[in-house]
Amino acid sequence: MTGISAVVFGIIGLATAFRFERVYDEFLFIASLSMTLLFVPMIAALMYDGRKTNVAGLASMIVGAASWIFFGYFLPMDIDGYVIDPVLIGLPLSLIAFVIGNRFGVDLTEKRKEDLLVKGTPAEEMVNEDRTLSEEYKKEIRIEWFGMDGALVLLYILLGCFYGYGIINQVEWIIGYGAPVIAIGIVIGVFAKYLTEVASVMNGKNR
């Protein structure tokens, strides 16, 4: 799925890259579309402990993207001369689609518990006898707002303000050069971290 997604996003990028005269317009297009596509399913995956299904995630993404395109290009909402950003329409519709889609498909949360209950596996201890998650497992998956998780959220907000300032004031170097360089730096950092973890595992096996 990752390989297929990389190809699809590459095609989308090449198809849209030459349809904009300014980099600001292209950046807004990608950022807005990504918001309606990813915000609801990603937040639900991270923060929601209840029932979650693949149908809900796909429905949320499809409805969010479709509504953004429809209200952005085919039926813009105009109130007293002010055009409503399609993101403001796509996000609640994406949430509604997630809630409805969640009633269909396999509950991934319960499936995860079933997988953890398999006898003889190291993960068996992560689930109590009453099928509730153990405190150890809850601690393992808990989001720490005063740690790395919180720092990443803060970084996202700071980058949003930084890019927003560049778009509003049309500072070309921020969007044309700053954004790609920061993205490249993040990718290199994540990949370097991955390599160090792989190296530590290999060294552990060698010992």
C-alpha positions as CSV (number, residue, x, y, z in Angstrom):
1,M,0.0,0.0,0.0
2,T,2.9,2.4,0.8
3,G,4.4,1.7,-2.6
4,I,1.1,2.2,-4.5
5,S,0.4,5.4,-2.5
6,A,3.9,6.8,-3.4
7,V,3.2,6.3,-7.1
8,V,-0.3,7.8,-6.8
9,F,0.9,10.9,-5.0
10,G,3.7,11.2,-7.5
11,I,1.2,11.3,-10.4
12,I,-1.0,13.8,-8.5
13,G,2.1,16.0,-7.9
14,L,3.2,15.9,-11.5
15,A,-0.4,16.5,-12.8
16,T,-1.0,19.5,-10.6
17,A,2.5,21.1,-10.5
18,F,2.1,22.9,-13.9
19,R,-1.5,24.0,-13.3
20,F,-0.5,26.9,-11.0
21,E,1.3,30.1,-11.8
22,R,2.4,30.8,-8.2
23,V,3.8,28.4,-5.6
24,Y,1.5,29.9,-3.0
25,D,-1.6,28.6,-4.9
26,E,-0.1,25.2,-5.2
27,F,0.9,25.0,-1.6
28,L,-2.6,26.1,-0.5
29,F,-4.2,23.5,-2.8
30,I,-2.1,20.6,-1.4
31,A,-2.4,21.8,2.2
32,S,-6.2,22.2,2.0
33,L,-6.8,18.9,0.3
34,S,-4.5,17.1,2.8
35,M,-6.4,18.6,5.7
36,T,-9.8,17.2,4.5
37,L,-8.2,13.9,3.6
38,L,-6.1,13.2,6.7
39,F,-7.2,15.2,9.7
40,V,-10.2,13.2,10.9
41,P,-8.8,9.7,10.4
42,M,-5.4,10.5,11.8
43,I,-6.8,12.2,14.9
44,A,-9.2,9.4,15.4
45,A,-6.5,6.8,15.0
46,L,-4.3,8.5,17.6
47,M,-6.8,9.9,20.1
48,Y,-10.0,7.7,19.9
49,D,-10.0,4.5,22.0
50,G,-13.4,3.2,20.9
51,R,-14.5,1.3,17.8
52,K,-12.4,2.0,14.7
53,T,-12.8,0.3,11.3
54,N,-11.1,0.5,7.9
55,V,-14.4,1.5,6.4
56,A,-14.6,4.5,8.6
57,G,-11.1,5.7,7.6
58,L,-11.7,5.3,3.9
59,A,-15.2,6.9,4.1
60,S,-13.8,9.8,6.0
61,M,-11.0,10.4,3.4
62,I,-13.2,9.9,0.4
63,V,-16.0,12.2,1.6
64,G,-13.6,14.8,2.8
65,A,-11.7,15.0,-0.5
66,A,-14.9,14.8,-2.6
67,S,-16.6,17.5,-0.6
68,W,-13.6,19.7,-0.8
69,I,-13.4,19.4,-4.6
70,F,-17.1,19.8,-5.0
71,F,-17.5,22.9,-2.8
72,G,-14.2,24.3,-3.9
73,Y,-14.7,24.1,-7.7
74,F,-18.2,23.2,-8.6
75,L,-20.4,24.8,-5.9
76,P,-18.5,27.4,-3.9
77,M,-20.5,28.6,-0.9
78,D,-20.9,32.4,-0.9
79,I,-22.2,34.3,2.1
80,D,-22.5,38.1,1.7
81,G,-19.7,38.1,-0.9
82,Y,-17.4,36.0,1.3
83,V,-16.5,32.5,-0.2
84,I,-16.3,29.9,2.6
85,D,-13.2,27.8,2.5
86,P,-14.1,24.3,1.4
87,V,-12.0,22.9,4.2
88,L,-14.6,24.3,6.7
89,I,-17.2,22.2,4.9
90,G,-15.1,19.2,4.2
91,L,-13.9,18.6,7.8
92,P,-17.4,18.2,9.4
93,L,-18.6,16.0,6.5
94,S,-15.4,13.9,6.9
95,L,-16.2,13.5,10.6
96,I,-19.8,12.5,9.8
97,A,-18.6,9.9,7.3
98,F,-16.2,8.5,9.9
99,V,-19.0,8.1,12.4
100,I,-21.3,6.4,9.9
101,G,-18.5,4.3,8.4
102,N,-17.6,3.1,11.9
103,R,-20.8,1.1,12.0
104,F,-19.5,-1.2,9.3
105,G,-16.4,-3.5,9.0
106,V,-14.2,-5.2,11.5
107,D,-13.5,-3.4,14.7
108,L,-9.7,-2.9,14.6
109,T,-9.5,-2.1,18.3
110,E,-11.2,-5.5,19.2
111,K,-9.1,-7.3,16.5
112,R,-6.0,-5.9,18.1
113,K,-7.1,-7.2,21.5
114,E,-7.8,-10.6,19.9
115,D,-4.3,-10.6,18.4
116,L,-2.8,-9.8,21.8
117,L,-4.8,-12.7,23.4
118,V,-3.1,-15.3,21.2
119,K,-1.5,-17.8,23.6
120,G,2.3,-18.1,23.6
121,T,3.0,-14.6,22.2
122,P,4.9,-11.9,24.0
123,A,2.0,-9.6,23.6
124,E,-0.4,-11.9,25.5
125,E,0.3,-10.0,28.8
126,M,-0.9,-6.8,27.2
127,V,-4.6,-7.8,27.7
128,N,-6.3,-8.7,31.0
129,E,-8.5,-11.7,31.4
130,D,-11.6,-9.5,31.2
131,R,-10.5,-8.5,27.7
132,T,-9.5,-5.0,28.8
133,L,-6.1,-3.5,27.9
134,S,-3.5,-3.8,30.7
135,E,-2.0,-0.7,32.3
136,E,1.3,-1.6,30.8
137,Y,-0.1,-1.6,27.2
138,K,-2.0,1.6,27.9
139,K,1.2,3.3,29.1
140,E,3.0,2.1,26.0
141,I,0.5,3.6,23.5
142,R,-0.4,6.7,25.6
143,I,0.4,10.0,23.9
144,E,2.7,12.1,26.1
145,W,1.8,15.7,25.6
146,F,4.8,16.8,27.8
147,G,7.3,14.8,25.8
148,M,8.2,13.9,22.2
149,D,4.5,13.8,21.1
150,G,3.8,17.2,22.5
151,A,7.0,18.6,20.9
152,L,5.9,17.3,17.5
153,V,2.5,18.9,17.9
154,L,4.1,22.2,18.9
155,L,6.5,21.9,15.9
156,Y,3.5,21.4,13.6
157,I,1.8,24.5,14.9
158,L,5.0,26.6,14.6
159,L,5.5,25.4,11.0
160,G,1.9,26.2,10.2
161,C,2.4,29.8,11.5
162,F,5.7,30.0,9.6
163,Y,4.1,28.9,6.3
164,G,1.0,30.9,6.9
165,Y,3.0,34.1,7.3
166,G,4.8,33.3,4.0
167,I,1.5,32.7,2.2
168,I,-0.2,35.8,3.5
169,N,2.7,38.1,2.9
170,Q,3.9,36.3,-0.3
171,V,7.4,35.7,1.0
172,E,8.7,33.5,-1.8
173,W,11.7,32.0,0.0
174,I,9.6,30.6,2.8
175,I,7.3,28.6,0.5
176,G,9.7,28.1,-2.5
177,Y,12.8,27.2,-0.5
178,G,12.1,27.0,3.2
179,A,9.3,24.5,3.1
180,P,11.1,22.0,0.8
181,V,14.3,22.3,2.8
182,I,12.5,21.7,6.2
183,A,10.6,18.7,4.7
184,I,13.9,17.3,3.4
185,G,15.5,17.8,6.8
186,I,12.6,16.0,8.6
187,V,12.8,13.1,6.2
188,I,16.5,12.7,6.6
189,G,16.2,12.9,10.4
190,V,13.5,10.2,10.5
191,F,15.5,8.0,8.2
192,A,18.7,8.5,10.2
193,K,16.7,7.5,13.4
194,Y,15.4,4.4,11.6
195,L,19.0,3.4,10.6
196,T,20.3,3.8,14.1
197,E,17.4,1.6,15.4
198,V,18.1,-1.1,12.8
199,A,21.9,-0.9,13.6
200,S,21.1,-1.4,17.3
201,V,18.9,-4.4,16.7
202,M,21.6,-6.0,14.4
203,N,24.2,-5.4,17.0
204,G,22.0,-7.0,19.7
205,K,21.5,-10.0,17.5
206,N,25.2,-10.3,16.8
207,R,25.9,-10.3,20.5
